[in-house]
Amino acid sequence: MKCLDTSIKMRTQSLAFTLIEQLFALLIAGLTVAAIVAGFWQCVSQAEWSGYSLAAQNLAIQAMEQTRAAKWDPQGDPSVDELQQSKFTNRIEILDVPVFGGRILYATNRTTITQISESPPLRMIQVECAWRFFNRGLFTNTVATYRAPDQ
């Protein structure tokens, strides 16, 4: 009978978890939840950064389209050259992203026009759109193209 009591006692002792085991299980569960939340937060931050970058790229392309629309015809009568650096100054514009709490986000467009060659006439147009993303610093989107007269 004594042997049977001992085996029953051993079975009941092995079916329960100790306090240390429960604490480790809670620790592992807490670390898992923290890792999932951190991963989700990183995905949200990356998606927001991508939205800002796309909005800045859109602003740079808009400025590029303005330079492409400028009249430049040195062979015309009269000669026309609206594609001058002085006509495309630095502009501060609002990023087209959803804002929360009335916070407006700005970007700076800087257009550079460089004469590549006189014969045949060719210019390089470069537009840089600089923008800030919270505490991660300043980012710049750049668009560049070449342009010949009357195109």
GICOR-V755023 format. One record per backbone hydrogen bond with DSSP energy under -1.0 kcal/mol. NH is the residue of the N-H (numbers start at 1). CO is the residue of the C=O. Records with the same first field share a line. If there is no record, write none. Layout:
NH->CO  CO
This chain:
5->1
6->2
7->3
8->4
9->5
10->6
11->7
12->8
13->9
14->10
22->18
23->19
24->20
25->21
26->22
27->23
28->24
29->25
30->26
31->27
32->28
33->29
34->30
35->31
36->32
37->33
38->34
39->35
40->36
41->37
42->38
43->39
44->40
45->41
46->42
47->43
48->44
49->45
50->46
51->47
52->48
53->49
54->50
55->51
56->52
57->53
58->54
59->55
60->56
61->57
62->58
63->59
64->60
65->61
66->62
67->63
68->64
69->65
73->80
76->73
80->73
82->71
84->82
87->84
88->85
91->109
93->107
95->105
97->95
107->93
108->130
109->91
110->128
112->126
114->124
116->122
117->122
122->117
123->147
124->114
125->145
126->112
127->143
128->110
129->141
130->108
131->139
133->137
136->133
139->131
141->129
143->127
145->125
147->123
150->72
